[in-house]
Amino acid sequence: MSNNIPMLPLVKVAMPPKEVLMPALESVLYSGMIGEGEFVYRFEAAFAEVFGLKNVVATSSGTAALHLAMLLSEIEPGDEVITTSMTAEPTNTTILQMGATPIFADVDSFTGNLDPASVESLITNKTKAICVVHYAGYPARLNDLRAIADRHGLSLIEDCAHALGAQYDQKPIGTIGDYAIYSFQAIKHMTTIDGGALLLKDSAKIEEARRLRWFGLAKGVPRTEVDITRVGYKYNMHNVAAVIGLKQLEFIAPLLARHQANGRYFDQALQGISGLAMAKYESNSKSAYWLYTLLADDSDAVERILAEQHVMASKLHRPNHFHSVFKEFARALPQLDDFYKQLVHIPCGWWVSDEDRQRIVSALKRG
């Protein structure tokens, strides 16, 4: 194959058409109001409408939204949060920022998502919450985790950073937990350059969430009259990011549909190849396929074979307990070890053409 062929990336930034985005950006940049304002509130409403959600609070990042979810869950220093090591690091550095202890549960070796049996076995009188990541966009076993959280009086926090547009039990992802967070960081399904959103099941907490994202101050109250009752943070989204988000929402449906169409294609086309298996998820789920998850007897060989075809493949993430900062919390995670050894992600997004995906399948069949 010619060396002039560009590498097909594993992730790629999507932007609305220039003729749509640039006039909207120019309008807000010269409006005199570029901080948090009306465009942020419009984005919250539009995001909720597009994805069938309620009680959306836009934030400066998905990590900021996760921190707010933990604050609203009343997690305190010394508390324990049952979580996964198979995720991007901010999921768990946020727990450390709370002064809490991350308790790493094992994962389902077919998806990389939390194993409910492992989660329940780790609950103690110090446990305050369960933080579940829908890894690579594949929904975790939410009905089981919701039942565990309810039995033990725990907060269930969904990290949906990889899972925009996914569904579970015919419900939008993020609506089963007490809190859910979304990420609009650069390489996610949809970006606002950086940004995030918090979803709250309890509408009574939305005003507190809004205060916490703005230093503990209530918006719309004169600064000479407002009273801070709880320390907050500078976690607000600004109008410039919100305008990008509003324009992204106009074009997001076909992009998400292409991720899912490519994922379903691979689900069928890669069956029966010796040495390969596909990630499995519950039949009542609909994956967002942010990345396509393959399980290979020799993941290095898969990466090498696809690189020869100018296709990027990678494990992408590193289990968090491999990092020194989490060393004291490491525990035996045999199912995660098995999953990570076999794991290799392949491109699945809107930029993967019919020709690209056929090339990937042909290379893997030959290999």
BELNOR-V101694 format. One record per run of one state. SS is the DSSP state (hx for helix, st for strand, lp for the rest). FROM is the first residue (numbers start at 1). LEN is the number of residues. If there is no record, write none. Layout:
SS	FROM	LEN
SS	FROM	LEN
This chain:
lp	1	7
st	8	1
lp	9	9
hx	18	12
lp	30	8
hx	38	14
lp	52	4
st	56	4
lp	60	2
hx	62	11
lp	73	7
st	80	5
lp	85	5
hx	90	8
lp	98	3
st	101	5
lp	106	1
st	107	1
lp	108	6
st	114	1
lp	115	1
hx	116	6
lp	122	5
st	127	7
lp	134	1
hx	135	3
lp	138	4
hx	142	11
lp	153	2
st	155	5
lp	160	7
st	167	2
lp	169	2
st	171	2
lp	173	6
st	179	5
lp	184	12
st	196	5
lp	201	2
hx	203	10
lp	213	1
st	214	1
lp	215	19
st	234	1
lp	235	1
st	236	1
lp	237	2
hx	239	31
lp	270	6
st	276	3
lp	279	6
st	285	2
lp	287	5
st	292	5
lp	297	2
hx	299	10
lp	309	2
st	311	1
lp	312	1
st	313	2
lp	315	5
hx	320	3
lp	323	1
hx	324	6
lp	330	4
hx	334	9
st	343	4
lp	347	7
hx	354	13
lp	367	1
